[in-house]
Amino acid sequence: MIPMIPETINICGVPHTINLCEDVFDVDRHFGQIDYAKAEIKINRDMPITMQMQALIHEWVHGALVMIGRNDETQDEQLVQGLAMAINQTFCLKSEG
């Protein structure tokens, strides 16, 4: 089963709008972006769906860290990506196999 990108995602009780956008990111560094004030996540629509889902979960982790008051941890991309990969492999890939 191929995952689908939802229109919104809940981060600690706050719905965030998800927008699939043209590649407006520095692809070497960013596949998505979260705007905490607007409760919005932008994902590069030019990527395969599996990469879009990984980027969405990555941005969700950033948002969750902010919501629980761990703003300092949002700058640790290795931590954020590690958590995103673990969540993705546990919940998204589980349904495929």
C-alpha positions in Angstrom: 0.0 0.0 0.0 1.5 3.3 -1.1 1.1 6.1 1.6 -0.7 9.2 0.6 0.1 12.7 1.8 -2.8 14.1 3.9 -4.1 17.6 3.6 -3.5 18.2 7.3 -1.6 16.6 10.1 -2.0 17.0 13.8 1.0 18.1 15.8 0.3 17.9 19.6 -3.4 18.9 19.1 -2.7 21.6 16.5 -3.8 20.8 12.9 -1.1 21.9 10.3 -2.0 22.4 6.7 0.2 20.4 4.3 1.0 22.0 0.9 2.8 20.2 -1.9 4.9 22.8 -3.6 7.1 23.1 -6.6 10.8 22.6 -5.8 11.5 25.9 -4.0 13.9 24.3 -1.6 17.6 23.8 -1.7 17.4 20.1 -2.6 20.8 19.3 -1.2 19.6 20.3 2.2 15.8 20.6 2.4 12.9 18.6 1.1 10.3 20.3 3.3 9.8 23.2 5.6 7.5 23.9 8.6 6.2 27.4 9.5 5.4 27.2 13.2 3.4 30.5 13.3 1.2 29.6 10.3 0.8 25.9 11.3 1.8 25.0 7.8 4.1 22.4 6.3 5.5 22.6 2.7 6.7 19.5 1.0 8.6 19.3 -2.4 6.0 17.7 -4.7 8.7 16.8 -7.2 10.0 13.9 -5.1 8.7 10.3 -5.1 5.8 9.7 -2.6 8.1 7.8 -0.2 10.4 10.7 0.0 7.5 13.1 0.5 6.3 11.0 3.4 9.8 10.9 4.9 10.0 14.7 4.6 6.5 15.1 6.2 7.4 13.0 9.2 10.7 14.9 9.5 8.8 18.3 9.6 6.3 16.7 12.0 9.2 15.9 14.4 10.4 19.5 14.2 6.9 20.7 15.0 6.5 18.2 17.9 9.8 19.3 19.5 8.6 22.9 19.4 5.2 22.1 20.8 6.7 20.2 23.8 9.1 23.1 24.5 12.3 21.6 23.1 13.1 24.3 20.6 16.8 23.7 21.2 16.5 20.2 19.8 15.0 21.4 16.5 18.4 22.5 15.4 19.8 19.0 15.8 19.0 17.7 12.3 20.7 14.3 13.0 18.3 13.8 15.9 15.3 15.0 13.9 16.1 12.8 10.9 16.8 9.8 13.1 13.5 10.1 14.9 11.7 10.7 11.5 13.3 7.5 10.0 12.3 5.4 13.0 8.7 6.7 13.0 8.5 6.2 9.2 9.9 2.7 9.3 7.7 1.7 12.2 4.4 3.1 11.0 4.6 3.7 7.2 6.7 0.7 6.1 4.8 -1.6 8.4 1.7 -1.5 6.3 3.7 -2.4 3.1 5.0 -5.7 4.4 
